[in-house]
Amino acid sequence: LGANKEEAIILGAFNGLLWYRLDAQQSSNSGLMESSSLAWCLLPADKEGMAIVRRRENMFPKALLDIPLARLPGFRGGLINLFHDSEAVVRDGLEIDTSDVLCTIPANTIIYAVEKRINASNINRYRVLYNGNYGWISEKMR
């Protein structure tokens, strides 16, 4: 988002979505941007590259602040069969066009997927481990 700074306050989870409110969204002219008090939700593709910068320390015991947040429980992992005619391309990131190719998986291979997410192009992607390469493959070929 260019020169804009975004920090959000997590409001909670509802219907499998994480809801938040922008806390201090400053534009380059130092004015508060519109819609900074509205509630928004994060989709699974929106979480790529996000990090927690701080937690409300007076709200939780110190021991809880060091625990990493868990993944969303939408997909619990399982075997998938690559039954297409060509190889599946394993990439190092969720987004296809901006990720590097790690390797390819031959057709008719059965492999274990540990995570499933939808990327910004609305394509289902699976995180797999194949021959020492940990990356993402698409559910369907483009």
Long-range contacts (C-beta under 8 A, 24 or more apart in sequence): 2-28, 3-27, 3-28, 4-28, 4-33, 7-53, 8-40, 11-39, 16-72, 16-74, 17-41, 17-42, 17-43, 18-42, 18-72, 43-118, 44-72, 44-74, 44-117, 44-118, 45-94, 45-117, 45-118, 45-119, 45-120, 45-122, 47-117, 48-93, 48-94, 48-95, 48-119, 71-115, 74-116, 75-113, 75-115, 75-116, 77-112, 77-113, 77-114, 77-115, 78-112, 78-113, 79-110, 79-111, 79-112, 79-113, 80-110, 80-111, 80-112, 80-113, 80-126, 80-128, 81-108, 81-109, 81-110, 82-106, 82-107, 82-108, 82-109, 82-110, 82-111, 82-137, 83-107, 83-108, 84-141, 86-141, 88-137, 88-138, 89-137, 89-138, 90-128, 90-130, 90-133, 90-135, 90-136, 90-137, 91-135, 91-136, 91-137, 92-135, 92-136, 93-135, 93-136, 94-119, 94-125, 94-136, 95-119, 95-120, 95-121, 96-121, 96-123, 96-138, 96-142, 97-121, 99-135, 99-136, 102-133, 102-135, 103-130, 103-131, 103-133, 103-135, 105-130, 105-137
